[in-house]
Amino acid sequence: MTTDTIAPDKTGAQLQAADNSLVEAVVSTIASVCKTQATPKAQRAEVRVDGEKIIASVSLVGDVEMTVFLGMPSATAVALAEKFAGFKVPFESPDMADAIGELGNMIAGDLKIRLDRSGLKANISLPTVFRGQDLTVTTPKWEIIRDHFFGTPSGDFMAGLCSRKLKP
Amino acid sequence: MNINALVIDDSGIMRKLVMKTLGETHLATFTFQEAKDGQEALAIFKAGKFDMLFCDWNMPNMNGMDLIKIIRNELKSRVPVVMITTEGTMDKLDEALNTGHVDGYIVKPFTPEGVGRKIAPILQKMTDAKKNSSGVFAKLAAKLQ
């Protein structure tokens, strides 16, 4: 799983705040939903994301125009979905898309609240989920701020944030 | 207490989770029907008789609030409605609660204990209303005799 960095972070503090908020939102949501600790990892190389993957994306639109991505390999997805649902969720099942989409939705909801506290109002979209091999996220017209990699006892995953504009 | 509930959520796994969690509250014996959006829920609601609705906010075709407005304003139903929401949509809930469109809410992620705390007062109100209405009918019956 890779992401292309299209442009440098030009808008400074707000983007940095949103980026920090994303990390907090991910850690908080995974802790409360999956009852497990997600630890941010500094190096992408530490994260094993080979094989089949699933990605959920949720947009925030308003004072900000952002898309939150949550991506993980099948083993992590199966483990976290079971922790979330309380029953086994096969990777190929429709329930898997629902589970990862819902996780993405909750992370975006948490991020929305954190941005709201900074005076940035936004509505969140329904989640969209992609599943496949060697997925690459490219968003040519968007500026990808940063992607983050996390480790859990159930496996590694990534979360990213793209932004087009922020309130001046 | 037997409760025939309609669970409305576009996510199949969330519907399963809501049904599982409600069962684990042990506050009532629930039977469930499911709908994946507001439109489907409206058709099922019109065709059936439900004691309670558990409804997601953000759904395709017809969202939760639009569905509840139709149920309250057009169908004139006072069926108890519990919204299923995330922290991200909590800001929209105030108006729905203040206007009486919605009787309660549960915030994802939820636990049986948390859901139990939210729905217990609603179930109690339903029990009280049933007792009161049976009392009224008993008085009416006595008068008629």
Chai-1 contact restraints between the chains, C-beta under 6 A:
chainA,res_idxA,chainB,res_idxB,connection_type,confidence,min_distance_angstrom,max_distance_angstrom,comment,restraint_id
A,S32,B,P109,contact,1.0,0.0,6.0,A-B,restraint_1
A,V33,B,P109,contact,1.0,0.0,6.0,A-B,restraint_2
A,A85,B,I13,contact,1.0,0.0,6.0,A-B,restraint_3
A,D95,B,G12,contact,1.0,0.0,6.0,A-B,restraint_4
A,D95,B,I13,contact,1.0,0.0,6.0,A-B,restraint_5
A,D98,B,S11,contact,1.0,0.0,6.0,A-B,restraint_6
A,D98,B,G12,contact,1.0,0.0,6.0,A-B,restraint_7
A,D98,B,I13,contact,1.0,0.0,6.0,A-B,restraint_8
A,A99,B,I13,contact,1.0,0.0,6.0,A-B,restraint_9
A,E102,B,S11,contact,1.0,0.0,6.0,A-B,restraint_10
A,E102,B,M14,contact,1.0,0.0,6.0,A-B,restraint_11
A,M106,B,T86,contact,1.0,0.0,6.0,A-B,restraint_12
A,G109,B,T86,contact,1.0,0.0,6.0,A-B,restraint_13
A,G109,B,E87,contact,1.0,0.0,6.0,A-B,restraint_14
A,G109,B,G88,contact,1.0,0.0,6.0,A-B,restraint_15
A,D110,B,E87,contact,1.0,0.0,6.0,A-B,restraint_16
A,K112,B,G88,contact,1.0,0.0,6.0,A-B,restraint_17
A,I113,B,E87,contact,1.0,0.0,6.0,A-B,restraint_18
A,I124,B,G88,contact,1.0,0.0,6.0,A-B,restraint_19
A,L126,B,N58,contact,1.0,0.0,6.0,A-B,restraint_20
